[in-house]
């Protein structure tokens, strides 16, 4: 990634302005987070 991150913000639906203002979870991990599992 050109930005030095493991993902592109646009690819995961974030912008550089909102990246620290919202909680975002990978679609694979989100169901685990909702179920209350730790270490997500």
C-alpha positions, 0 to 999 in steps of 0.5 A: 500500500502506498500509504504504508498501511496494511489496507487502503482506506477507500477499500474498506470504506473509510477516508483519512479524515474519518479513520480515527473517528469511527470504529470499524471492524473487518466484515469477517471479525464483526460477527465475533465482536457482536457476540462478545468474543475477546481479542477481535 
